[in-house]
């Protein structure tokens, strides 16, 4: 979606646009498809738009207080940017605590918060719902409200606290990460309590862990997302992989991630598994991808909308980018198989793991990189250009190369590739336009 401007709302001979005559219920729905900068641009259209727009901006606030800052851009329309008004840093909230619009804030979501930050938020915004997006810090255990925790990272440090709180949050938690460094018996005891989980992220998983689940009677668990961080050699044989079809309803899984499992050339189990994910649209691989070429080819062609490939080899980033786009190569052929459906494509020779979030959320939020090396960025931009030499990717709108995010704009006669830079003013600094 492109940014909406006042000129796009008023057209014709000066007559009032029909959109201004729509009831508030419909306008509120329309505002739900605008990001915060889109919304700001339409505030001046009418008093009605101003009222609805201000309510929209202040309704849900997202605080990013990590080392990497989130880019706020009119060109970003992922779920995160459509749902929240984004603020980088707790300090900026000071301007809101004395605002006349303070009463409009219904919820404040944090990636993480320390105890003192939580108490500060409660004192500044009494009665406002404070949501911890990724609760696993020990410091937050004594003050966190479990019913306001949609994402839970359950580990050995916070298990004791949450074990007494699960009845309060068994439906509110939508994304659950479990570290199998916890005793398996503890995990099996609490799993039935989570009734609303849609995304399950299993860390340090082994074939033995899957057997324990099966022995306890778990069957046909329905999920939208499943991510496996496998310990040791991963699946020991095809039977271990096929056990997943008993534990989980593979036909409902739309997002799948696989991390650090391969230590050899055998891939029959992955060939079997990926062939069973009939609804798969988003795939994340943190492995030596060439070893899994046959496996990924089991995914029905032109069905993936998001593909992220992470191969942390000893090859330098520039050599990796250059090597990646030499045709023919298995990895390139694999990408081409989904050229008509891909919207987001990423690859990295370095470790990229969004804070507290599921691994495919790398496309949901754009973090600003501290790397200011123009030569590196230009090289990566040239690599991104290769994607369009033969018109393979008609729907692609975002490419992630290492930590750099590139926007793809499709015009009538050309495709423009631009770096998401630190400011809107520099957005086109590294842009290149290539004729279709």
C-alpha positions as CSV (number, residue, x, y, z in Angstrom):
1,X,0.0,0.0,0.0
2,X,1.3,3.4,-0.8
3,X,1.0,6.4,1.5
4,X,-2.4,8.1,1.2
5,X,-2.3,11.8,0.6
6,X,-4.9,14.5,0.8
7,X,-4.8,14.8,-2.9
8,X,-5.8,11.2,-3.3
9,X,-8.9,11.7,-1.1
10,X,-10.2,14.8,-3.0
11,X,-10.6,14.3,-6.7
12,X,-12.7,15.7,-9.5
13,X,-14.2,19.2,-9.7
14,X,-14.0,20.2,-6.0
15,X,-17.1,18.3,-4.9
16,X,-16.9,16.6,-1.5
17,X,-15.6,13.1,-1.8
18,X,-18.1,10.3,-1.1
19,X,-15.6,8.9,1.4
20,X,-16.4,11.8,3.7
21,X,-20.0,10.8,3.9
22,X,-19.4,7.3,5.1
23,X,-20.5,6.4,8.6
24,X,-17.8,6.3,11.4
25,X,-18.0,2.5,11.6
26,X,-16.8,2.1,8.0
27,X,-14.2,4.9,8.3
28,X,-12.8,3.2,11.4
29,X,-12.4,0.0,9.4
30,X,-10.6,2.0,6.7
31,X,-8.3,3.6,9.2
32,X,-7.4,0.1,10.4
33,X,-5.5,-0.4,7.1
34,X,-3.4,2.7,7.5
35,X,-0.1,3.0,9.4
36,X,0.7,5.8,11.7
37,X,2.2,8.1,9.1
38,X,-0.7,7.5,6.7
39,X,-3.0,8.4,9.5
40,X,-1.2,11.6,10.2
41,X,-1.5,12.7,6.6
42,X,-5.3,12.5,6.6
43,X,-5.9,14.3,9.9
44,X,-6.4,17.6,8.2
45,X,-9.0,16.4,5.7
46,X,-12.0,17.1,8.0
47,X,-13.0,17.3,11.6
48,X,-14.4,13.8,11.4
49,X,-11.2,12.5,10.0
50,X,-9.2,14.3,12.7
51,X,-11.3,12.8,15.5
52,X,-11.1,9.3,14.2
53,X,-7.4,9.6,13.2
54,X,-6.4,10.8,16.6
55,X,-8.3,8.0,18.3
56,X,-6.5,5.6,16.0
57,X,-3.0,6.9,16.7
58,X,-3.3,6.9,20.4
59,X,-5.3,3.7,20.8
60,X,-2.4,1.2,20.8
61,X,1.2,2.3,21.5
62,X,4.2,0.0,20.8
63,X,7.5,0.8,22.7
64,X,10.7,-0.5,21.2
65,X,13.5,0.0,23.7
66,X,16.1,-2.4,22.3
67,X,19.5,-1.6,20.9
68,X,18.2,-1.5,17.4
69,X,15.6,1.1,16.6
70,X,12.5,0.4,14.5
71,X,12.1,2.4,11.3
72,X,8.9,4.4,11.1
73,X,8.0,4.9,7.5
74,X,4.9,5.6,5.4
75,X,6.1,2.7,3.1
76,X,5.7,0.0,5.8
77,X,2.4,-1.7,6.0
78,X,3.0,-5.0,7.9
79,X,0.8,-6.2,10.7
80,X,3.0,-4.4,13.4
81,X,2.9,-1.1,11.6
82,X,-0.9,-1.3,11.0
83,X,-1.7,-2.2,14.6
84,X,0.5,0.2,16.5
85,X,1.8,3.7,16.7
86,X,5.5,3.0,17.3
87,X,7.8,4.8,19.8
88,X,11.5,4.1,20.0
89,X,12.5,4.4,23.7
90,X,10.8,4.9,27.0
91,X,12.0,8.5,27.2
92,X,9.6,9.6,24.4
93,X,6.7,8.5,26.5
94,X,7.3,11.4,28.8
95,X,5.8,13.7,26.2
96,X,2.6,11.6,26.2
97,X,2.0,11.4,30.0
98,X,1.1,15.1,30.1
99,X,-0.8,15.1,26.8
100,X,-4.4,16.0,26.5
101,X,-4.9,12.9,24.5
102,X,-3.5,10.6,27.2
103,X,-7.0,9.3,28.0
104,X,-7.2,7.8,24.4
105,X,-4.4,5.3,25.1
106,X,-6.0,1.9,25.6
107,X,-2.9,-0.3,25.6
108,X,0.9,0.0,25.6
109,X,2.9,-2.9,24.3
110,X,6.6,-3.5,25.1
111,X,9.1,-5.9,23.6
112,X,10.3,-6.3,27.2
113,X,10.3,-4.3,30.3
114,X,12.2,-4.2,33.5
115,X,10.5,-3.9,36.9
116,X,11.1,-0.2,37.2
117,X,9.9,0.5,33.7
118,X,6.7,-1.3,34.3
119,X,6.0,0.6,37.5
120,X,6.8,3.8,35.7
121,X,4.3,3.0,33.0
122,X,1.6,2.1,35.6
123,X,2.2,5.5,37.4
124,X,2.2,7.5,34.1
125,X,-0.8,5.7,32.6
126,X,-3.1,4.4,35.3
127,X,-5.9,2.1,34.0
128,X,-4.1,1.5,30.7
129,X,-3.4,-2.1,29.7
130,X,0.3,-2.8,29.8
131,X,1.3,-5.7,27.6
132,X,4.6,-7.5,27.7
133,X,5.2,-8.9,24.2
134,X,8.0,-11.4,25.1
135,X,8.0,-12.2,28.8
136,X,11.1,-14.1,29.9
137,X,13.2,-11.7,31.9
138,X,13.6,-12.7,35.5
139,X,13.4,-9.0,36.6
140,X,9.8,-8.8,35.4
141,X,8.4,-11.9,37.1
142,X,7.1,-10.3,40.2
143,X,5.1,-7.6,38.5
144,X,4.0,-9.0,35.1
145,X,0.3,-9.5,34.5
146,X,0.0,-13.0,32.9
147,X,-3.3,-12.1,31.3
148,X,-1.5,-9.3,29.4
149,X,1.1,-11.6,27.9
150,X,0.4,-12.7,24.4
151,X,3.9,-14.0,23.9
152,X,5.6,-16.2,26.5
153,X,9.1,-17.5,26.5
154,X,9.0,-20.3,29.1
155,X,12.4,-21.2,30.5
156,X,13.9,-22.6,33.7
157,X,14.1,-19.1,35.2
158,X,10.5,-18.2,35.1
159,X,8.8,-21.6,35.1
160,X,8.2,-21.5,38.9
161,X,6.5,-18.1,38.7
162,X,4.3,-18.9,35.7
163,X,3.4,-22.4,37.0
164,X,1.1,-20.8,39.5
165,X,-0.3,-18.3,37.0
166,X,-1.3,-20.4,34.0
167,X,-5.0,-20.4,34.7
168,X,-4.9,-16.6,34.3
169,X,-3.3,-16.6,30.9
170,X,-4.1,-20.0,29.3
171,X,-6.2,-18.3,26.6
172,X,-4.4,-15.0,26.2
173,X,-1.0,-16.5,25.2
174,X,-1.0,-16.9,21.5
175,X,2.7,-17.5,20.9
176,X,4.6,-20.0,23.2
177,X,8.3,-20.7,23.2
178,X,9.5,-23.6,25.3
179,X,13.1,-24.3,26.1
180,X,13.7,-28.0,26.5
181,X,16.5,-27.3,29.0
182,X,13.5,-27.4,31.3
183,X,12.7,-30.9,32.7
184,X,10.5,-32.6,30.1
185,X,8.1,-33.7,32.8
186,X,7.4,-30.1,33.8
187,X,6.7,-29.2,30.2
188,X,4.4,-32.1,29.6
189,X,2.5,-31.2,32.8
190,X,1.7,-27.6,31.7
191,X,1.2,-28.0,28.0
192,X,-2.6,-29.0,28.3
193,X,-3.2,-25.7,30.1
194,X,-2.5,-23.5,27.0
195,X,-5.8,-23.4,25.1
196,X,-5.2,-20.4,22.8
197,X,-1.7,-21.0,21.5
198,X,-1.4,-20.5,17.7
199,X,2.4,-20.5,17.3
200,X,4.7,-22.9,19.1
201,X,8.5,-22.4,19.1
202,X,10.4,-25.4,20.5
203,X,14.1,-24.8,21.5
204,X,16.7,-27.5,22.0
205,X,14.4,-30.2,20.8
206,X,15.5,-33.8,20.3
207,X,13.9,-36.9,18.9
208,X,13.5,-38.2,22.5
209,X,11.5,-35.1,23.4
210,X,9.0,-35.8,20.6
211,X,8.7,-39.4,21.8
212,X,7.9,-38.1,25.3
213,X,5.1,-35.9,23.9
214,X,3.7,-38.9,22.1
215,X,3.9,-41.2,25.1
216,X,1.9,-38.6,27.1
217,X,-0.9,-38.8,24.6
218,X,-0.5,-35.5,22.7
219,X,-2.2,-35.8,19.3
220,X,-3.2,-33.6,16.3
221,X,-2.4,-30.3,17.9
222,X,-3.6,-27.5,15.6
223,X,-1.2,-24.6,15.1
224,X,-0.7,-21.8,12.6
225,X,3.1,-21.7,13.2
226,X,5.7,-24.3,14.2
227,X,9.4,-23.5,14.7
228,X,11.9,-26.2,15.6
229,X,15.4,-25.4,17.0
230,X,16.8,-28.9,17.1
231,X,19.6,-29.9,19.4
232,X,22.5,-32.2,18.4
233,X,21.9,-34.0,15.1
234,X,18.2,-33.1,14.9
235,X,16.0,-35.9,13.7
236,X,17.7,-39.2,14.0
237,X,15.7,-40.9,11.3
238,X,12.6,-40.6,9.1
239,X,10.4,-42.1,11.8
240,X,11.3,-39.2,14.1
241,X,10.2,-36.7,11.5
242,X,7.0,-38.6,10.8
243,X,6.2,-38.5,14.5
244,X,5.4,-34.8,14.0
245,X,2.4,-35.7,11.9
246,X,1.0,-37.5,14.9
247,X,1.7,-34.7,17.3
248,X,0.6,-31.8,15.1
249,X,-2.0,-31.3,12.4
250,X,0.5,-30.4,9.6
251,X,-2.3,-29.3,7.2
252,X,-3.1,-26.2,9.4
253,X,0.5,-24.9,9.6
254,X,1.1,-21.8,7.5
255,X,4.5,-20.8,9.0
256,X,7.4,-23.2,9.6
257,X,10.9,-22.6,10.8
258,X,13.9,-25.0,11.1
259,X,17.1,-24.0,12.9
260,X,20.5,-25.7,13.4
261,X,19.5,-29.3,12.8
262,X,21.7,-30.5,9.9
263,X,25.0,-32.1,10.5
264,X,25.2,-34.4,7.5
265,X,24.0,-35.1,4.0
266,X,20.9,-37.1,4.9
267,X,17.7,-35.2,4.1
268,X,15.1,-37.9,3.6
269,X,13.2,-36.9,6.8
270,X,13.0,-33.2,5.7
271,X,11.8,-34.2,2.3
272,X,9.1,-36.2,3.9
273,X,8.1,-33.4,6.4
274,X,8.0,-30.4,4.1
275,X,6.0,-32.4,1.6
276,X,3.3,-32.7,4.3
277,X,2.9,-29.0,5.0
278,X,0.1,-28.4,2.5
279,X,-0.8,-24.9,3.7
280,X,2.7,-23.6,4.1
281,X,3.2,-19.9,3.0
282,X,6.1,-18.8,5.2
283,X,9.4,-20.7,5.6
284,X,12.5,-19.9,7.6
285,X,15.7,-22.0,7.2
286,X,18.8,-21.5,9.4
287,X,20.9,-24.3,8.0
288,X,23.2,-25.2,5.1
289,X,20.4,-24.7,2.5
290,X,22.0,-26.6,-0.3
291,X,21.8,-29.8,1.8
292,X,18.1,-29.3,1.9
293,X,17.5,-28.4,-1.7
294,X,15.5,-31.6,-2.4
295,X,13.5,-31.1,0.8
296,X,12.4,-27.5,0.0
297,X,11.5,-28.6,-3.5
298,X,8.7,-30.6,-1.9
299,X,6.9,-27.4,-1.2
300,X,4.3,-26.8,-3.9
301,X,5.7,-24.2,-6.4
302,X,4.6,-20.6,-6.2
303,X,2.9,-20.9,-2.8
304,X,5.5,-19.3,-0.5
305,X,4.9,-15.6,0.2
306,X,7.8,-15.3,2.7
307,X,11.2,-17.1,2.5
308,X,14.1,-16.4,4.8
309,X,17.4,-18.3,4.3
310,X,20.2,-18.0,6.9
311,X,23.4,-19.8,6.2
312,X,26.1,-18.8,8.7
313,X,29.1,-20.2,6.8
314,X,32.7,-18.9,6.9
315,X,32.1,-17.0,3.6
316,X,32.2,-13.2,4.0
317,X,29.0,-11.4,3.3
318,X,30.1,-9.9,0.0
319,X,31.4,-13.2,-1.3
320,X,28.2,-14.8,-0.1
321,X,26.0,-12.3,-1.9
322,X,28.0,-12.7,-5.1
323,X,28.0,-16.5,-4.9
324,X,24.3,-16.7,-4.2
325,X,23.2,-15.1,-7.4
326,X,25.4,-17.1,-9.8
327,X,23.0,-19.1,-11.9
328,X,22.5,-22.1,-12.0
329,X,22.7,-22.9,-8.3
330,X,20.4,-25.0,-6.2
331,X,19.5,-22.2,-3.9
332,X,18.6,-19.8,-6.8
333,X,16.5,-22.5,-8.4
334,X,14.7,-23.0,-5.1
335,X,13.8,-19.3,-4.9
336,X,12.7,-19.2,-8.6
337,X,10.2,-22.0,-7.9
338,X,8.2,-19.5,-5.8
339,X,8.9,-16.4,-7.9
340,X,5.2,-15.7,-8.7
341,X,4.1,-15.8,-5.1
342,X,7.0,-14.3,-3.1
343,X,6.3,-11.0,-1.4
344,X,9.2,-11.1,1.1
345,X,12.6,-12.6,0.5
346,X,15.6,-12.6,2.8
347,X,19.0,-14.2,3.2
348,X,21.9,-13.7,5.5
349,X,25.3,-15.0,6.3
350,X,25.1,-13.5,9.7
351,X,22.8,-14.2,12.7
352,X,19.5,-12.3,12.5
353,X,17.0,-13.1,15.3
354,X,14.3,-10.5,16.1
355,X,14.1,-9.7,19.8
356,X,11.5,-11.9,21.6
357,X,9.6,-12.6,18.4
358,X,9.1,-15.6,16.1
359,X,11.8,-16.1,13.6
360,X,9.8,-15.2,10.5
361,X,8.9,-11.8,12.0
362,X,12.0,-10.5,10.4
363,X,9.6,-9.3,7.7
364,X,7.2,-7.7,10.1
365,X,9.5,-5.1,11.6
366,X,12.3,-3.1,10.0
367,X,15.2,-2.4,12.3
368,X,17.7,0.4,11.5
369,X,21.2,-0.9,10.9
370,X,24.3,0.8,12.3
371,X,26.3,-0.2,9.2
372,X,26.9,2.9,7.2
373,X,29.3,1.3,4.7
374,X,28.1,2.6,1.3
375,X,30.2,0.0,-0.7
376,X,28.6,-2.9,1.2
377,X,25.1,-1.5,0.7
378,X,25.6,-0.8,-3.0
379,X,26.9,-4.4,-3.4
380,X,23.8,-5.8,-1.7
381,X,21.6,-3.5,-3.8
382,X,23.2,-4.9,-7.0
383,X,22.4,-8.3,-5.7
384,X,18.8,-7.3,-5.1
385,X,18.7,-6.0,-8.7
386,X,19.6,-9.4,-10.1
387,X,16.2,-10.6,-8.8
388,X,14.5,-8.7,-11.5
389,X,16.7,-9.3,-14.5
390,X,14.2,-11.8,-16.0
391,X,11.0,-10.6,-14.3
392,X,10.7,-13.6,-12.0
393,X,9.2,-11.8,-9.0
394,X,6.1,-9.7,-9.9
395,X,4.8,-9.5,-6.3
396,X,8.1,-9.0,-4.3
397,X,8.1,-5.9,-2.2
398,X,10.8,-6.4,0.4
399,X,14.3,-7.9,0.2
400,X,16.4,-8.4,3.3
401,X,20.1,-8.9,2.8
402,X,21.9,-9.4,6.1
403,X,20.7,-6.5,8.2
404,X,19.6,-4.2,5.3
405,X,16.0,-3.9,4.2
406,X,15.3,-3.0,0.6
407,X,11.9,-1.8,-0.6
408,X,10.6,-2.9,-4.0
409,X,8.3,-0.5,-5.9
410,X,6.6,-1.8,-9.0
411,X,5.6,1.0,-11.5
412,X,4.0,0.8,-14.9
413,X,7.4,0.9,-16.7
414,X,10.0,0.1,-14.1
415,X,10.9,-1.5,-10.8
416,X,12.6,0.7,-8.1
417,X,14.8,-0.8,-5.4
418,X,15.5,1.4,-2.5
419,X,17.1,1.0,0.9
420,X,15.1,1.6,4.0
421,X,17.5,4.1,5.5
422,X,17.6,6.1,8.8
423,X,15.2,8.8,7.6
424,X,12.5,9.3,5.0
425,X,14.7,12.0,3.5
426,X,17.5,9.5,2.7
427,X,15.1,6.8,1.6
428,X,16.1,7.1,-2.1
429,X,19.8,7.6,-1.5
430,X,20.7,4.2,-2.8
431,X,17.7,3.8,-5.1
432,X,18.1,2.4,-8.6
433,X,15.4,2.0,-11.2
434,X,15.4,-0.9,-13.6
435,X,13.1,-1.1,-16.7
436,X,10.7,-4.0,-16.7
